[in-house]
């Protein structure tokens, strides 16, 4: 006796496939737009921006300090306006 062909329970017509894809996409969009996920990502972004800004600001201040200390001794007017001794306590390495 010949075996019967297995009948797929999932319809293969284009309309039902489209509906399944829409349902899957809707679920993914709900997960991506969830409050908890967006809140956590916002916290991570905020910490990253804060750390990055701190590092960049530190590098810029270091470069400015090095430029200032090398230029103050060569320009006497700068030394009179802003003495090196008044700046060093705030910018010590």
Order of alpha helices (4+ residues) and beta strands (2+ residues): alpha-alpha-alpha-alpha
